[in-house]
Amino acid sequence: MADRSSKPDTAAKSDTAKSGPKQANKRGTARLAAVQALYQMDVAHTDINDVIGSFQTFWMGQEVEGDTYLPADHQFFRDIIQGVMRDQTRIDQSVDFILADEWPLRRIEAVLRAVLRAGTYELFERLDIPAKVIIAEYVDVADAFVDREEVGMANAVLDKIAKRVRPQDMGEAPKA
């Protein structure tokens, strides 16, 4: 089970004012923004370049409606968005394989679909980041948007995908 105690940072903290946000915080903010951007693209059918430009210009590291958002790792954000879009068929097939037959990915709420797609992309492609870190981060992102039951489902789906594609990271023997 993923550690849910490390929430992604969305507001500036006093100890980061002098040295700036740590790289991990910038990645957490990028993940949160990526899920929001993927949601927007899915629901409003917004163009990928428009979404990336809008988030980088008007959201990440900006004050929006009185809330100040931490700066995000822009390259990491773009990597997630572009990777999900490029590999969406493979990602969706992998998630559908894990989900129950009566609940294919297309029937899941759009924000949870965005969480699962982004998390699955990272599990496939970001081998520089431990699988358990990826799962914990996306469980935390899901917790900001969906109810506890759906957070648990996100955790279970990402955990099963990680065990299939990165068994060593999950403390399991590779499957033959």
VMD Tcl script that builds the backbone (N, CA, C; Angstrom):
set m [mol new atoms 528]
animate dup $m
set s [atomselect $m all]
$s set {name element resname resid chain x y z} {
  {N N MET 1 A 0.849 -1.179 0.000}
  {CA C MET 1 A 0.000 0.000 0.000}
  {C C MET 1 A 0.891 1.238 0.000}
  {N N ALA 2 A 0.514 2.235 -0.745}
  {CA C ALA 2 A 1.313 3.450 -0.858}
  {C C ALA 2 A 1.217 4.278 0.413}
  {N N ASP 3 A 2.298 4.967 0.734}
  {CA C ASP 3 A 2.322 5.875 1.878}
  {C C ASP 3 A 1.599 7.144 1.492}
  {N N ARG 4 A 0.491 7.438 2.177}
  {CA C ARG 4 A -0.334 8.578 1.827}
  {C C ARG 4 A 0.031 9.807 2.637}
  {N N SER 5 A 1.112 9.759 3.421}
  {CA C SER 5 A 1.441 10.888 4.286}
  {C C SER 5 A 2.171 12.007 3.566}
  {N N SER 6 A 2.719 11.756 2.394}
  {CA C SER 6 A 3.482 12.793 1.696}
  {C C SER 6 A 2.634 13.422 0.598}
  {N N LYS 7 A 1.838 14.394 0.967}
  {CA C LYS 7 A 0.953 15.090 0.030}
  {C C LYS 7 A 1.775 15.929 -0.939}
  {N N PRO 8 A 1.336 16.051 -2.198}
  {CA C PRO 8 A 2.029 16.950 -3.110}
  {C C PRO 8 A 1.847 18.385 -2.636}
  {N N ASP 9 A 2.913 19.159 -2.716}
  {CA C ASP 9 A 2.845 20.553 -2.286}
  {C C ASP 9 A 2.146 21.390 -3.335}
  {N N THR 10 A 1.181 22.214 -2.895}
  {CA C THR 10 A 0.501 23.116 -3.818}
  {C C THR 10 A 0.608 24.555 -3.372}
  {N N ALA 11 A 1.176 24.800 -2.220}
  {CA C ALA 11 A 1.341 26.167 -1.729}
  {C C ALA 11 A 2.761 26.334 -1.219}
  {N N ALA 12 A 3.280 27.545 -1.324}
  {CA C ALA 12 A 4.642 27.814 -0.883}
  {C C ALA 12 A 4.759 27.598 0.617}
  {N N LYS 13 A 5.899 27.060 1.052}
  {CA C LYS 13 A 6.160 26.857 2.469}
  {C C LYS 13 A 7.265 27.807 2.888}
  {N N SER 14 A 7.243 28.194 4.145}
  {CA C SER 14 A 8.189 29.198 4.617}
  {C C SER 14 A 9.635 28.739 4.516}
  {N N ASP 15 A 9.935 27.449 4.722}
  {CA C ASP 15 A 11.314 26.998 4.678}
  {C C ASP 15 A 11.865 26.906 3.261}
  {N N THR 16 A 11.026 27.066 2.256}
  {CA C THR 16 A 11.505 27.032 0.876}
  {C C THR 16 A 11.703 28.434 0.311}
  {N N ALA 17 A 11.351 29.439 1.067}
  {CA C ALA 17 A 11.425 30.807 0.560}
  {C C ALA 17 A 12.852 31.224 0.234}
  {N N LYS 18 A 13.826 30.795 1.034}
  {CA C LYS 18 A 15.208 31.201 0.808}
  {C C LYS 18 A 15.867 30.402 -0.304}
  {N N SER 19 A 15.688 29.088 -0.276}
  {CA C SER 19 A 16.383 28.241 -1.237}
  {C C SER 19 A 15.525 27.842 -2.425}
  {N N GLY 20 A 14.250 28.122 -2.370}
  {CA C GLY 20 A 13.346 27.736 -3.445}
  {C C GLY 20 A 12.834 26.329 -3.226}
  {N N PRO 21 A 11.803 25.937 -3.960}
  {CA C PRO 21 A 11.214 24.608 -3.800}
  {C C PRO 21 A 12.208 23.520 -4.186}
  {N N LYS 22 A 12.152 22.412 -3.488}
  {CA C LYS 22 A 13.008 21.279 -3.808}
  {C C LYS 22 A 12.507 20.616 -5.081}
  {N N GLN 23 A 13.397 19.886 -5.747}
  {CA C GLN 23 A 13.045 19.221 -6.999}
  {C C GLN 23 A 11.850 18.294 -6.826}
  {N N ALA 24 A 11.793 17.555 -5.707}
  {CA C ALA 24 A 10.665 16.645 -5.485}
  {C C ALA 24 A 9.356 17.414 -5.418}
  {N N ASN 25 A 9.364 18.581 -4.776}
  {CA C ASN 25 A 8.152 19.394 -4.713}
  {C C ASN 25 A 7.757 19.875 -6.099}
  {N N LYS 26 A 8.744 20.239 -6.907}
  {CA C LYS 26 A 8.455 20.680 -8.272}
  {C C LYS 26 A 7.857 19.543 -9.097}
  {N N ARG 27 A 8.317 18.334 -8.869}
  {CA C ARG 27 A 7.754 17.183 -9.582}
  {C C ARG 27 A 6.342 16.878 -9.100}
  {N N GLY 28 A 6.111 16.984 -7.801}
  {CA C GLY 28 A 4.766 16.770 -7.268}
  {C C GLY 28 A 3.784 17.770 -7.841}
  {N N THR 29 A 4.214 19.022 -7.937}
  {CA C THR 29 A 3.372 20.061 -8.525}
  {C C THR 29 A 3.152 19.784 -10.009}
  {N N ALA 30 A 4.184 19.304 -10.691}
  {CA C ALA 30 A 4.046 18.960 -12.113}
  {C C ALA 30 A 3.052 17.814 -12.302}
  {N N ARG 31 A 3.079 16.833 -11.401}
  {CA C ARG 31 A 2.125 15.715 -11.493}
  {C C ARG 31 A 0.693 16.204 -11.306}
  {N N LEU 32 A 0.496 17.043 -10.308}
  {CA C LEU 32 A -0.833 17.596 -10.050}
  {C C LEU 32 A -1.326 18.375 -11.269}
  {N N ALA 33 A -0.465 19.225 -11.822}
  {CA C ALA 33 A -0.830 20.007 -13.006}
  {C C ALA 33 A -1.082 19.095 -14.207}
  {N N ALA 34 A -0.285 18.037 -14.348}
  {CA C ALA 34 A -0.463 17.113 -15.474}
  {C C ALA 34 A -1.825 16.424 -15.408}
  {N N VAL 35 A -2.230 16.016 -14.218}
  {CA C VAL 35 A -3.545 15.380 -14.068}
  {C C VAL 35 A -4.642 16.376 -14.418}
  {N N GLN 36 A -4.503 17.610 -13.952}
  {CA C GLN 36 A -5.501 18.633 -14.279}
  {C C GLN 36 A -5.534 18.898 -15.783}
  {N N ALA 37 A -4.365 18.949 -16.405}
  {CA C ALA 37 A -4.294 19.204 -17.844}
  {C C ALA 37 A -4.883 18.038 -18.641}
  {N N LEU 38 A -4.562 16.815 -18.243}
  {CA C LEU 38 A -5.127 15.646 -18.927}
  {C C LEU 38 A -6.642 15.609 -18.780}
  {N N TYR 39 A -7.127 15.979 -17.609}
  {CA C TYR 39 A -8.571 16.070 -17.380}
  {C C TYR 39 A -9.188 17.088 -18.342}
  {N N GLN 40 A -8.569 18.253 -18.429}
  {CA C GLN 40 A -9.085 19.309 -19.310}
  {C C GLN 40 A -9.089 18.852 -20.766}
  {N N MET 41 A -8.034 18.183 -21.178}
  {CA C MET 41 A -7.960 17.698 -22.551}
  {C C MET 41 A -9.038 16.649 -22.817}
  {N N ASP 42 A -9.304 15.803 -21.838}
  {CA C ASP 42 A -10.290 14.734 -21.978}
  {C C ASP 42 A -11.712 15.288 -22.018}
  {N N VAL 43 A -12.027 16.192 -21.103}
  {CA C VAL 43 A -13.395 16.697 -20.965}
  {C C VAL 43 A -13.719 17.779 -21.991}
  {N N ALA 44 A -12.796 18.725 -22.173}
  {CA C ALA 44 A -13.059 19.864 -23.062}
  {C C ALA 44 A -12.455 19.685 -24.452}
  {N N HIS 45 A -11.766 18.564 -24.665}
  {CA C HIS 45 A -11.124 18.287 -25.955}
  {C C HIS 45 A -10.188 19.426 -26.366}
  {N N THR 46 A -9.428 19.920 -25.389}
  {CA C THR 46 A -8.480 21.001 -25.624}
  {C C THR 46 A -7.218 20.443 -26.265}
  {N N ASP 47 A -6.635 21.190 -27.182}
  {CA C ASP 47 A -5.410 20.807 -27.872}
  {C C ASP 47 A -4.247 20.705 -26.884}
  {N N ILE 48 A -3.381 19.718 -27.087}
  {CA C ILE 48 A -2.254 19.482 -26.188}
  {C C ILE 48 A -1.350 20.709 -26.057}
  {N N ASN 49 A -1.039 21.364 -27.164}
  {CA C ASN 49 A -0.149 22.528 -27.104}
  {C C ASN 49 A -0.795 23.699 -26.376}
  {N N ASP 50 A -2.103 23.878 -26.561}
  {CA C ASP 50 A -2.820 24.935 -25.842}
  {C C ASP 50 A -2.817 24.676 -24.343}
  {N N VAL 51 A -3.046 23.429 -23.955}
  {CA C VAL 51 A -3.075 23.079 -22.533}
  {C C VAL 51 A -1.701 23.271 -21.904}
  {N N ILE 52 A -0.670 22.770 -22.552}
  {CA C ILE 52 A 0.683 22.911 -22.005}
  {C C ILE 52 A 1.033 24.380 -21.856}
  {N N GLY 53 A 0.796 25.168 -22.890}
  {CA C GLY 53 A 1.101 26.601 -22.828}
  {C C GLY 53 A 0.321 27.316 -21.746}
  {N N SER 54 A -0.955 27.012 -21.637}
  {CA C SER 54 A -1.807 27.651 -20.639}
  {C C SER 54 A -1.348 27.331 -19.220}
  {N N PHE 55 A -1.082 26.077 -18.944}
  {CA C PHE 55 A -0.663 25.696 -17.592}
  {C C PHE 55 A 0.692 26.301 -17.244}
  {N N GLN 56 A 1.623 26.285 -18.187}
  {CA C GLN 56 A 2.945 26.826 -17.895}
  {C C GLN 56 A 2.918 28.340 -17.731}
  {N N THR 57 A 2.044 29.013 -18.429}
  {CA C THR 57 A 1.984 30.471 -18.371}
  {C C THR 57 A 1.120 30.982 -17.232}
  {N N PHE 58 A -0.030 30.370 -17.027}
  {CA C PHE 58 A -1.015 30.947 -16.117}
  {C C PHE 58 A -1.206 30.212 -14.796}
  {N N TRP 59 A -0.662 29.011 -14.632}
  {CA C TRP 59 A -0.916 28.251 -13.408}
  {C C TRP 59 A 0.344 27.960 -12.610}
  {N N MET 60 A 1.273 27.255 -13.192}
  {CA C MET 60 A 2.431 26.784 -12.441}
  {C C MET 60 A 3.293 27.951 -11.977}
  {N N GLY 61 A 3.452 28.054 -10.651}
  {CA C GLY 61 A 4.250 29.123 -10.072}
  {C C GLY 61 A 3.546 30.464 -10.033}
  {N N GLN 62 A 2.252 30.480 -10.284}
  {CA C GLN 62 A 1.494 31.729 -10.354}
  {C C GLN 62 A 0.476 31.812 -9.220}
  {N N GLU 63 A -0.043 33.016 -9.022}
  {CA C GLU 63 A -1.159 33.203 -8.104}
  {C C GLU 63 A -2.441 33.147 -8.925}
  {N N VAL 64 A -3.357 32.268 -8.518}
  {CA C VAL 64 A -4.623 32.090 -9.216}
  {C C VAL 64 A -5.736 32.190 -8.182}
  {N N GLU 65 A -6.590 33.181 -8.360}
  {CA C GLU 65 A -7.730 33.385 -7.468}
  {C C GLU 65 A -7.319 33.356 -6.001}
  {N N GLY 66 A -6.216 34.025 -5.688}
  {CA C GLY 66 A -5.758 34.152 -4.311}
  {C C GLY 66 A -4.892 33.015 -3.807}
  {N N ASP 67 A -4.761 31.939 -4.565}
  {CA C ASP 67 A -3.903 30.817 -4.179}
  {C C ASP 67 A -2.609 30.887 -4.970}
  {N N THR 68 A -1.481 30.730 -4.281}
  {CA C THR 68 A -0.192 30.722 -4.953}
  {C C THR 68 A 0.241 29.281 -5.158}
  {N N TYR 69 A 0.507 28.921 -6.393}
  {CA C TYR 69 A 0.930 27.573 -6.730}
  {C C TYR 69 A 2.442 27.519 -6.818}
  {N N LEU 70 A 3.017 26.461 -6.268}
  {CA C LEU 70 A 4.460 26.280 -6.327}
  {C C LEU 70 A 4.918 26.178 -7.775}
  {N N PRO 71 A 6.121 26.600 -8.026}
  {CA C PRO 71 A 6.674 26.363 -9.359}
  {C C PRO 71 A 6.756 24.854 -9.606}
  {N N ALA 72 A 6.567 24.481 -10.834}
  {CA C ALA 72 A 6.621 23.065 -11.201}
  {C C ALA 72 A 7.793 22.837 -12.141}
  {N N ASP 73 A 8.194 21.604 -12.239}
  {CA C ASP 73 A 9.210 21.195 -13.193}
  {C C ASP 73 A 8.521 21.130 -14.562}
  {N N HIS 74 A 8.724 22.170 -15.365}
  {CA C HIS 74 A 8.015 22.292 -16.646}
  {C C HIS 74 A 8.337 21.139 -17.592}
  {N N GLN 75 A 9.596 20.722 -17.630}
  {CA C GLN 75 A 9.971 19.628 -18.524}
  {C C GLN 75 A 9.294 18.323 -18.096}
  {N N PHE 76 A 9.247 18.086 -16.796}
  {CA C PHE 76 A 8.597 16.891 -16.262}
  {C C PHE 76 A 7.106 16.912 -16.596}
  {N N PHE 77 A 6.467 18.066 -16.433}
  {CA C PHE 77 A 5.056 18.254 -16.779}
  {C C PHE 77 A 4.820 17.921 -18.251}
  {N N ARG 78 A 5.638 18.505 -19.140}
  {CA C ARG 78 A 5.495 18.246 -20.580}
  {C C ARG 78 A 5.716 16.768 -20.898}
  {N N ASP 79 A 6.712 16.167 -20.239}
  {CA C ASP 79 A 7.012 14.759 -20.468}
  {C C ASP 79 A 5.798 13.887 -20.149}
  {N N ILE 80 A 5.145 14.153 -19.029}
  {CA C ILE 80 A 3.968 13.362 -18.650}
  {C C ILE 80 A 2.850 13.542 -19.675}
  {N N ILE 81 A 2.523 14.794 -19.993}
  {CA C ILE 81 A 1.416 15.068 -20.923}
  {C C ILE 81 A 1.701 14.457 -22.294}
  {N N GLN 82 A 2.874 14.745 -22.835}
  {CA C GLN 82 A 3.206 14.245 -24.167}
  {C C GLN 82 A 3.314 12.725 -24.182}
  {N N GLY 83 A 3.861 12.155 -23.112}
  {CA C GLY 83 A 3.991 10.703 -23.029}
  {C C GLY 83 A 2.646 10.004 -22.957}
  {N N VAL 84 A 1.742 10.543 -22.154}
  {CA C VAL 84 A 0.400 9.954 -22.063}
  {C C VAL 84 A -0.289 10.019 -23.418}
  {N N MET 85 A -0.200 11.146 -24.083}
  {CA C MET 85 A -0.865 11.280 -25.379}
  {C C MET 85 A -0.243 10.343 -26.418}
  {N N ARG 86 A 1.071 10.238 -26.416}
  {CA C ARG 86 A 1.768 9.378 -27.375}
  {C C ARG 86 A 1.442 7.900 -27.144}
  {N N ASP 87 A 1.398 7.486 -25.867}
  {CA C ASP 87 A 1.241 6.075 -25.523}
  {C C ASP 87 A -0.154 5.735 -24.997}
  {N N GLN 88 A -1.143 6.573 -25.276}
  {CA C GLN 88 A -2.458 6.411 -24.654}
  {C C GLN 88 A -3.099 5.057 -24.946}
  {N N THR 89 A -2.962 4.543 -26.142}
  {CA C THR 89 A -3.568 3.247 -26.466}
  {C C THR 89 A -2.978 2.154 -25.583}
  {N N ARG 90 A -1.662 2.099 -25.488}
  {CA C ARG 90 A -0.989 1.085 -24.656}
  {C C ARG 90 A -1.336 1.276 -23.183}
  {N N ILE 91 A -1.357 2.533 -22.730}
  {CA C ILE 91 A -1.697 2.839 -21.337}
  {C C ILE 91 A -3.119 2.386 -21.035}
  {N N ASP 92 A -4.063 2.770 -21.887}
  {CA C ASP 92 A -5.466 2.413 -21.664}
  {C C ASP 92 A -5.671 0.896 -21.672}
  {N N GLN 93 A -4.988 0.194 -22.567}
  {CA C GLN 93 A -5.098 -1.265 -22.603}
  {C C GLN 93 A -4.571 -1.883 -21.313}
  {N N SER 94 A -3.493 -1.349 -20.794}
  {CA C SER 94 A -2.917 -1.871 -19.549}
  {C C SER 94 A -3.838 -1.638 -18.364}
  {N N VAL 95 A -4.434 -0.453 -18.299}
  {CA C VAL 95 A -5.365 -0.149 -17.207}
  {C C VAL 95 A -6.620 -1.002 -17.349}
  {N N ASP 96 A -7.151 -1.111 -18.562}
  {CA C ASP 96 A -8.344 -1.936 -18.790}
  {C C ASP 96 A -8.100 -3.393 -18.398}
  {N N PHE 97 A -6.893 -3.890 -18.625}
  {CA C PHE 97 A -6.553 -5.267 -18.272}
  {C C PHE 97 A -6.703 -5.495 -16.768}
  {N N ILE 98 A -6.385 -4.483 -15.984}
  {CA C ILE 98 A -6.449 -4.582 -14.521}
  {C C ILE 98 A -7.870 -4.369 -14.004}
  {N N LEU 99 A -8.599 -3.454 -14.623}
  {CA C LEU 99 A -9.944 -3.122 -14.146}
  {C C LEU 99 A -10.918 -4.272 -14.371}
  {N N ALA 100 A -11.977 -4.280 -13.592}
  {CA C ALA 100 A -13.038 -5.274 -13.771}
  {C C ALA 100 A -13.694 -5.071 -15.134}
  {N N ASP 101 A -14.168 -6.160 -15.726}
  {CA C ASP 101 A -14.778 -6.097 -17.057}
  {C C ASP 101 A -15.929 -5.102 -17.141}
  {N N GLU 102 A -16.689 -4.986 -16.070}
  {CA C GLU 102 A -17.835 -4.079 -16.109}
  {C C GLU 102 A -17.445 -2.614 -15.889}
  {N N TRP 103 A -16.180 -2.357 -15.585}
  {CA C TRP 103 A -15.723 -0.977 -15.379}
  {C C TRP 103 A -14.497 -0.675 -16.228}
  {N N PRO 104 A -14.638 -0.642 -17.546}
  {CA C PRO 104 A -13.492 -0.263 -18.377}
  {C C PRO 104 A -13.119 1.200 -18.124}
  {N N LEU 105 A -11.929 1.555 -18.501}
  {CA C LEU 105 A -11.404 2.898 -18.251}
  {C C LEU 105 A -12.340 3.986 -18.759}
  {N N ARG 106 A -12.991 3.762 -19.883}
  {CA C ARG 106 A -13.858 4.798 -20.455}
  {C C ARG 106 A -15.060 5.115 -19.562}
  {N N ARG 107 A -15.415 4.208 -18.637}
  {CA C ARG 107 A -16.556 4.434 -17.736}
  {C C ARG 107 A -16.150 5.103 -16.423}
  {N N ILE 108 A -14.867 5.247 -16.197}
  {CA C ILE 108 A -14.380 5.830 -14.945}
  {C C ILE 108 A -14.399 7.348 -15.052}
  {N N GLU 109 A -14.636 8.007 -13.931}
  {CA C GLU 109 A -14.656 9.467 -13.883}
  {C C GLU 109 A -13.381 10.039 -14.515}
  {N N ALA 110 A -13.525 11.126 -15.257}
  {CA C ALA 110 A -12.426 11.688 -16.051}
  {C C ALA 110 A -11.192 12.024 -15.221}
  {N N VAL 111 A -11.366 12.559 -14.025}
  {CA C VAL 111 A -10.192 12.923 -13.230}
  {C C VAL 111 A -9.444 11.671 -12.766}
  {N N LEU 112 A -10.163 10.625 -12.419}
  {CA C LEU 112 A -9.510 9.377 -12.030}
  {C C LEU 112 A -8.841 8.728 -13.240}
  {N N ARG 113 A -9.466 8.849 -14.390}
  {CA C ARG 113 A -8.866 8.358 -15.634}
  {C C ARG 113 A -7.534 9.074 -15.889}
  {N N ALA 114 A -7.496 10.384 -15.648}
  {CA C ALA 114 A -6.260 11.158 -15.825}
  {C C ALA 114 A -5.182 10.701 -14.850}
  {N N VAL 115 A -5.556 10.445 -13.608}
  {CA C VAL 115 A -4.602 9.957 -12.599}
  {C C VAL 115 A -4.016 8.619 -13.040}
  {N N LEU 116 A -4.879 7.697 -13.454}
  {CA C LEU 116 A -4.417 6.368 -13.859}
  {C C LEU 116 A -3.535 6.430 -15.099}
  {N N ARG 117 A -3.890 7.268 -16.048}
  {CA C ARG 117 A -3.075 7.389 -17.261}
  {C C ARG 117 A -1.701 7.965 -16.946}
  {N N ALA 118 A -1.655 9.033 -16.167}
  {CA C ALA 118 A -0.374 9.663 -15.844}
  {C C ALA 118 A 0.495 8.718 -15.015}
  {N N GLY 119 A -0.097 8.082 -14.017}
  {CA C GLY 119 A 0.662 7.151 -13.187}
  {C C GLY 119 A 1.182 5.964 -13.977}
  {N N THR 120 A 0.351 5.427 -14.850}
  {CA C THR 120 A 0.766 4.294 -15.676}
  {C C THR 120 A 1.884 4.702 -16.622}
  {N N TYR 121 A 1.774 5.881 -17.215}
  {CA C TYR 121 A 2.852 6.363 -18.083}
  {C C TYR 121 A 4.176 6.386 -17.321}
  {N N GLU 122 A 4.161 6.974 -16.120}
  {CA C GLU 122 A 5.412 7.049 -15.351}
  {C C GLU 122 A 5.936 5.660 -15.001}
  {N N LEU 123 A 5.057 4.742 -14.653}
  {CA C LEU 123 A 5.508 3.385 -14.337}
  {C C LEU 123 A 6.166 2.727 -15.548}
  {N N PHE 124 A 5.651 2.983 -16.737}
  {CA C PHE 124 A 6.237 2.433 -17.962}
  {C C PHE 124 A 7.566 3.096 -18.323}
  {N N GLU 125 A 7.620 4.403 -18.247}
  {CA C GLU 125 A 8.707 5.147 -18.875}
  {C C GLU 125 A 9.713 5.809 -17.935}
  {N N ARG 126 A 9.323 6.138 -16.732}
  {CA C ARG 126 A 10.227 6.873 -15.830}
  {C C ARG 126 A 10.914 5.904 -14.877}
  {N N LEU 127 A 11.822 5.110 -15.431}
  {CA C LEU 127 A 12.526 4.105 -14.645}
  {C C LEU 127 A 13.498 4.724 -13.651}
  {N N ASP 128 A 13.752 6.016 -13.790}
  {CA C ASP 128 A 14.615 6.731 -12.850}
  {C C ASP 128 A 13.899 7.049 -11.537}
  {N N ILE 129 A 12.597 6.815 -11.484}
  {CA C ILE 129 A 11.796 7.098 -10.290}
  {C C ILE 129 A 11.257 5.768 -9.766}
  {N N PRO 130 A 11.486 5.460 -8.481}
  {CA C PRO 130 A 10.978 4.196 -7.937}
  {C C PRO 130 A 9.460 4.072 -8.093}
  {N N ALA 131 A 9.013 2.877 -8.411}
  {CA C ALA 131 A 7.581 2.631 -8.621}
  {C C ALA 131 A 6.754 3.030 -7.405}
  {N N LYS 132 A 7.247 2.737 -6.216}
  {CA C LYS 132 A 6.485 3.062 -5.002}
  {C C LYS 132 A 6.328 4.568 -4.824}
  {N N VAL 133 A 7.308 5.338 -5.261}
  {CA C VAL 133 A 7.201 6.804 -5.204}
  {C C VAL 133 A 6.127 7.271 -6.179}
  {N N ILE 134 A 6.140 6.736 -7.379}
  {CA C ILE 134 A 5.137 7.101 -8.387}
  {C C ILE 134 A 3.736 6.795 -7.859}
  {N N ILE 135 A 3.554 5.606 -7.330}
  {CA C ILE 135 A 2.239 5.217 -6.814}
  {C C ILE 135 A 1.807 6.158 -5.697}
  {N N ALA 136 A 2.685 6.407 -4.738}
  {CA C ALA 136 A 2.345 7.286 -3.609}
  {C C ALA 136 A 1.971 8.680 -4.086}
  {N N GLU 137 A 2.717 9.212 -5.045}
  {CA C GLU 137 A 2.434 10.554 -5.550}
  {C C GLU 137 A 1.063 10.624 -6.222}
  {N N TYR 138 A 0.740 9.635 -7.040}
  {CA C TYR 138 A -0.553 9.672 -7.734}
  {C C TYR 138 A -1.722 9.327 -6.815}
  {N N VAL 139 A -1.483 8.537 -5.791}
  {CA C VAL 139 A -2.522 8.315 -4.783}
  {C C VAL 139 A -2.821 9.641 -4.082}
  {N N ASP 140 A -1.779 10.409 -3.778}
  {CA C ASP 140 A -1.976 11.717 -3.148}
  {C C ASP 140 A -2.707 12.683 -4.074}
  {N N VAL 141 A -2.363 12.665 -5.353}
  {CA C VAL 141 A -3.071 13.518 -6.310}
  {C C VAL 141 A -4.545 13.100 -6.375}
  {N N ALA 142 A -4.796 11.806 -6.458}
  {CA C ALA 142 A -6.183 11.317 -6.500}
  {C C ALA 142 A -6.949 11.762 -5.261}
  {N N ASP 143 A -6.291 11.736 -4.118}
  {CA C ASP 143 A -6.932 12.110 -2.858}
  {C C ASP 143 A -7.421 13.558 -2.867}
  {N N ALA 144 A -6.810 14.393 -3.688}
  {CA C ALA 144 A -7.233 15.794 -3.781}
  {C C ALA 144 A -8.522 15.952 -4.587}
  {N N PHE 145 A -8.899 14.934 -5.357}
  {CA C PHE 145 A -10.017 15.084 -6.290}
  {C C PHE 145 A -11.167 14.096 -6.119}
  {N N VAL 146 A -10.894 12.912 -5.619}
  {CA C VAL 146 A -11.924 11.877 -5.588}
  {C C VAL 146 A -12.113 11.333 -4.177}
  {N N ASP 147 A -13.177 10.540 -3.997}
  {CA C ASP 147 A -13.457 10.010 -2.657}
  {C C ASP 147 A -12.526 8.844 -2.320}
  {N N ARG 148 A -12.566 8.451 -1.057}
  {CA C ARG 148 A -11.649 7.443 -0.513}
  {C C ARG 148 A -11.693 6.125 -1.294}
  {N N GLU 149 A -12.873 5.695 -1.684}
  {CA C GLU 149 A -12.999 4.435 -2.419}
  {C C GLU 149 A -12.257 4.505 -3.759}
  {N N GLU 150 A -12.392 5.619 -4.457}
  {CA C GLU 150 A -11.705 5.781 -5.745}
  {C C GLU 150 A -10.198 5.929 -5.551}
  {N N VAL 151 A -9.787 6.559 -4.447}
  {CA C VAL 151 A -8.355 6.655 -4.133}
  {C C VAL 151 A -7.798 5.244 -3.944}
  {N N GLY 152 A -8.537 4.413 -3.224}
  {CA C GLY 152 A -8.125 3.026 -3.027}
  {C C GLY 152 A -8.037 2.266 -4.337}
  {N N MET 153 A -8.974 2.527 -5.233}
  {CA C MET 153 A -8.947 1.878 -6.534}
  {C C MET 153 A -7.712 2.322 -7.325}
  {N N ALA 154 A -7.405 3.622 -7.301}
  {CA C ALA 154 A -6.215 4.124 -7.996}
  {C C ALA 154 A -4.967 3.446 -7.448}
  {N N ASN 155 A -4.874 3.339 -6.135}
  {CA C ASN 155 A -3.737 2.685 -5.496}
  {C C ASN 155 A -3.626 1.236 -5.962}
  {N N ALA 156 A -4.741 0.507 -5.946}
  {CA C ALA 156 A -4.734 -0.904 -6.329}
  {C C ALA 156 A -4.358 -1.095 -7.797}
  {N N VAL 157 A -4.924 -0.279 -8.676}
  {CA C VAL 157 A -4.639 -0.410 -10.108}
  {C C VAL 157 A -3.171 -0.104 -10.393}
  {N N LEU 158 A -2.664 1.006 -9.862}
  {CA C LEU 158 A -1.261 1.362 -10.104}
  {C C LEU 158 A -0.320 0.329 -9.493}
  {N N ASP 159 A -0.661 -0.202 -8.327}
  {CA C ASP 159 A 0.149 -1.236 -7.688}
  {C C ASP 159 A 0.211 -2.491 -8.563}
  {N N LYS 160 A -0.916 -2.909 -9.115}
  {CA C LYS 160 A -0.945 -4.099 -9.975}
  {C C LYS 160 A -0.164 -3.869 -11.264}
  {N N ILE 161 A -0.281 -2.681 -11.827}
  {CA C ILE 161 A 0.486 -2.377 -13.039}
  {C C ILE 161 A 1.974 -2.392 -12.723}
  {N N ALA 162 A 2.361 -1.794 -11.599}
  {CA C ALA 162 A 3.773 -1.772 -11.204}
  {C C ALA 162 A 4.308 -3.191 -11.015}
  {N N LYS 163 A 3.525 -4.062 -10.417}
  {CA C LYS 163 A 3.965 -5.448 -10.211}
  {C C LYS 163 A 4.138 -6.182 -11.534}
  {N N ARG 164 A 3.391 -5.786 -12.548}
  {CA C ARG 164 A 3.517 -6.412 -13.871}
  {C C ARG 164 A 4.711 -5.871 -14.647}
  {N N VAL 165 A 4.922 -4.548 -14.596}
  {CA C VAL 165 A 5.950 -3.943 -15.452}
  {C C VAL 165 A 7.271 -3.669 -14.732}
  {N N ARG 166 A 7.243 -3.617 -13.390}
  {CA C ARG 166 A 8.467 -3.351 -12.624}
  {C C ARG 166 A 8.501 -4.207 -11.358}
  {N N PRO 167 A 8.469 -5.528 -11.520}
  {CA C PRO 167 A 8.370 -6.405 -10.350}
  {C C PRO 167 A 9.521 -6.232 -9.355}
  {N N GLN 168 A 10.737 -5.984 -9.845}
  {CA C GLN 168 A 11.869 -5.818 -8.934}
  {C C GLN 168 A 11.674 -4.600 -8.040}
  {N N ASP 169 A 11.113 -3.534 -8.592}
  {CA C ASP 169 A 10.832 -2.319 -7.819}
  {C C ASP 169 A 9.818 -2.584 -6.714}
  {N N MET 170 A 8.976 -3.563 -6.932}
  {CA C MET 170 A 7.895 -3.851 -5.993}
  {C C MET 170 A 8.246 -5.017 -5.070}
  {N N GLY 171 A 9.517 -5.448 -5.110}
  {CA C GLY 171 A 9.962 -6.519 -4.229}
  {C C GLY 171 A 9.488 -7.892 -4.647}
  {N N GLU 172 A 9.216 -8.059 -5.939}
  {CA C GLU 172 A 8.743 -9.345 -6.441}
  {C C GLU 172 A 9.716 -9.892 -7.475}
  {N N ALA 173 A 9.689 -11.192 -7.648}
  {CA C ALA 173 A 10.515 -11.821 -8.672}
  {C C ALA 173 A 9.895 -11.551 -10.036}
  {N N PRO 174 A 10.736 -11.337 -11.052}
  {CA C PRO 174 A 10.195 -11.132 -12.403}
  {C C PRO 174 A 9.402 -12.356 -12.853}
  {N N LYS 175 A 8.321 -12.098 -13.593}
  {CA C LYS 175 A 7.490 -13.197 -14.108}
  {C C LYS 175 A 8.082 -13.700 -15.414}
  {N N ALA 176 A 8.100 -15.014 -15.547}
  {CA C ALA 176 A 8.681 -15.625 -16.751}
  {C C ALA 176 A 7.729 -15.569 -17.906}
}
mol reanalyze $m
mol bondsrecalc $m
mol representation Tube
mol addrep $m
